[in-house]
Amino acid sequence: MATTSIVRNEDQFCVYRAVESQGTRVLWELTSACNLKCDFCLVEIKRRHLPLARALEIADDLIAVRVDKVLLSGGEPLLYPGIENVIRHLVAHDILVKLLTNGTVEHPAVFRLIRQSNSIEVSLSIPTVDADEADRIFVSKGALAKIAGTIEALPKARLNAICAVSQLNVGRVGEVIDWVADAGVPCISLTDIFKDPTSPGRFRDDCRDLRIGQDERRMLFDLIGRKRSQYRGRLAIRTTQFAVNNHDECLAGRSIFYVDSMGLVLPCTITDNRDWRNTASRMRVRNAIAFYRQAISGAPESSCSAHLASLPFQFGTSGH
């Protein structure tokens, strides 16, 4: 039976998984192509993508090593020409697929597949519910209306909203939470994604200047506490990468992996060890995963847990 996500209030430090989730998770950057130009995007533009046959080979490797959940990201994954084939192949082998989309790309074939399969979940980016502000953040006209249309086209029970909290929108996070709840989406994830990048960003060399300050973080978590109480049983509110709890453990390279748009496997998106990269570049995905599991005994170099542990703001509870 395929894996399913647990929808609950939760404060987690890792973008790959919930604090207590089990199994092996893979974030697969299927393409670096995107139709938007979000200022905070950290994805390096590769200007090419893997042919479908190679992508299906990677999917076979993920199936062979018994991955439970694959997060298909980009760029914008719905721009990858073979996206429907990749999703079908993974779902046919009882892998839970989470499509991480900006929500502005209409793909009728994939949308039909999502409606037909309970093994596909969708996360959509919603940084604001002000239409003009959305156009400025996404650098695209009519973005919010397109996102709303995507929400209406898909099963709401399997949707999740993602709101990257920054200086661009910190004052309107409450409005976003209310809008998502009113839309019938059962979960929203508030993220602090502005880590120190280890590879060239898409449009900004270093987007850490967009991060909110400590006082704003405290006010944000006061807001989250109120909204969790207001929408209890109706909307789960998750937070990611704001800080760590003492019981959190980095699992990169053991049950968490990252596959970039050229098919290279790394322990996670911000662990960029050159020796590992050179070694893994000569391996099939299944062999690279086996290599990391054998080579990494603790948190890998440059993991985000060490960075987040240095932050003065810590969670009071895990919010379960």
PyMOL commands that set and color helices and strands:
alter all, ss='L'
color gray80, all
select helices_A, chain A and resi 52-64+77-79+83-92+108-116+131-138+143-153+156-158+170-182+207-210+214-230+274-280+285-295+304-309
alter helices_A, ss='H'
color red, helices_A
select strands_A, chain A and resi 10-12+25-29+69-73+96-101+120-125+159-164+187-191+236-240+256-259+265-266
alter strands_A, ss='S'
color yellow, strands_A
deselect
rebuild
show_as cartoon
